[in-house]
Amino acid sequence: WYQRRVRVGGMFGAEPLCSGGCIAIADTGSSLMTGPTDEVAKIYKAVGATPVSGAAIVDCNKISTLPTFTITIGGTKFPLTADQYVLKETELLQTQRPQDKTNM
């Protein structure tokens, strides 16, 4: 990972995030995003996500209706569509929610 103090902010649809700026690091070895608890809670609420063990579950049928998540770093905006910020888990060619998995 690469650590550098940068100020980030953003918008999740019409909801401002980190309006005063947040400190961030870039972890080039991960495709996951994290953030301040209060800001992440706003995102979960906006998408109707169910928090589970430090992550969240989103109904895959609603992905096309979710808002754009725009991260601003150093004045440059990086818009992400739901297809880019929602991690889909697929098993046996079928996308599943983690709680639908069974132990065999």
C-alpha positions as CSV (number, residue, x, y, z in Angstrom):
1,W,0.0,0.0,0.0
2,Y,1.0,3.6,-0.6
3,Q,0.4,6.0,2.3
4,R,0.2,9.7,1.7
5,R,-1.8,12.2,3.4
6,V,-4.4,13.5,0.9
7,R,-7.7,15.2,1.5
8,V,-10.6,13.4,-0.1
9,G,-14.3,14.2,-0.3
10,G,-17.1,13.0,-2.4
11,M,-20.8,12.6,-3.2
12,F,-22.9,9.6,-3.1
13,G,-25.8,10.6,-5.3
14,A,-26.9,13.9,-3.7
15,E,-25.4,13.0,-0.3
16,P,-22.1,14.8,0.5
17,L,-19.4,12.7,2.1
18,C,-16.4,13.9,4.0
19,S,-17.5,17.5,3.5
20,G,-14.7,18.7,5.7
21,G,-12.2,16.3,3.9
22,C,-11.0,13.0,5.1
23,I,-7.5,11.6,5.2
24,A,-6.9,8.7,2.8
25,I,-4.3,6.1,1.8
26,A,-4.1,4.2,-1.5
27,D,-3.8,0.5,-1.1
28,T,-2.8,-0.8,-4.5
29,G,-3.1,-4.4,-3.3
30,S,-6.8,-4.2,-2.6
31,S,-9.9,-3.5,-4.6
32,L,-11.9,-2.8,-1.5
33,M,-12.8,0.7,-0.2
34,T,-13.3,1.7,3.4
35,G,-13.9,5.0,5.2
36,P,-15.0,6.7,8.3
37,T,-17.8,4.8,10.1
38,D,-20.3,7.7,9.8
39,E,-19.7,8.2,6.1
40,V,-19.9,4.5,5.3
41,A,-23.2,4.4,7.3
42,K,-24.6,7.1,5.0
43,I,-23.7,5.0,1.9
44,Y,-25.3,1.8,3.5
45,K,-28.5,3.8,4.2
46,A,-28.6,5.3,0.7
47,V,-28.4,1.9,-1.0
48,G,-30.5,0.0,1.5
49,A,-27.6,-2.2,2.4
50,T,-27.6,-4.6,5.3
51,P,-24.3,-4.5,7.4
52,V,-22.7,-7.9,7.9
53,S,-19.3,-8.4,9.6
54,G,-17.6,-5.2,8.5
55,A,-19.1,-5.3,5.0
56,A,-22.7,-4.9,3.6
57,I,-25.1,-6.9,1.5
58,V,-27.0,-5.2,-1.4
59,D,-29.8,-6.7,-3.4
60,C,-28.1,-7.4,-6.8
61,N,-31.4,-6.7,-8.6
62,K,-31.2,-3.0,-7.4
63,I,-27.6,-2.4,-8.6
64,S,-28.8,-0.6,-11.8
65,T,-30.8,1.8,-9.8
66,L,-28.0,2.8,-7.3
67,P,-26.5,6.3,-7.4
68,T,-23.1,7.2,-8.7
69,F,-20.4,7.5,-6.0
70,T,-18.0,10.3,-6.9
71,I,-14.7,10.5,-5.0
72,T,-12.8,13.8,-5.2
73,I,-9.0,13.7,-4.7
74,G,-7.0,16.8,-5.1
75,G,-9.8,18.6,-6.9
76,T,-10.2,15.8,-9.5
77,K,-13.5,13.9,-9.5
78,F,-13.6,10.2,-10.0
79,P,-17.2,9.0,-10.6
80,L,-17.9,5.3,-9.9
81,T,-21.1,3.5,-11.1
82,A,-22.7,0.9,-8.9
83,D,-21.2,-1.8,-11.2
84,Q,-17.8,-0.4,-10.2
85,Y,-18.3,-0.1,-6.4
86,V,-20.4,-3.2,-5.7
87,L,-18.5,-6.4,-5.3
88,K,-20.4,-9.4,-6.7
89,E,-19.7,-12.8,-5.5
90,T,-20.4,-15.6,-8.0
91,E,-20.5,-19.3,-7.2
92,L,-21.4,-22.0,-9.7
93,L,-22.2,-19.3,-12.3
94,Q,-24.8,-17.8,-10.0
95,T,-24.4,-14.5,-8.2
96,Q,-25.2,-15.0,-4.5
97,R,-25.4,-13.1,-1.3
98,P,-22.9,-14.5,1.4
99,Q,-25.7,-15.4,3.7
100,D,-27.2,-17.7,1.0
101,K,-24.2,-19.9,1.0
102,T,-24.3,-23.2,2.8
103,N,-21.6,-25.4,4.1
104,M,-21.2,-28.7,2.3
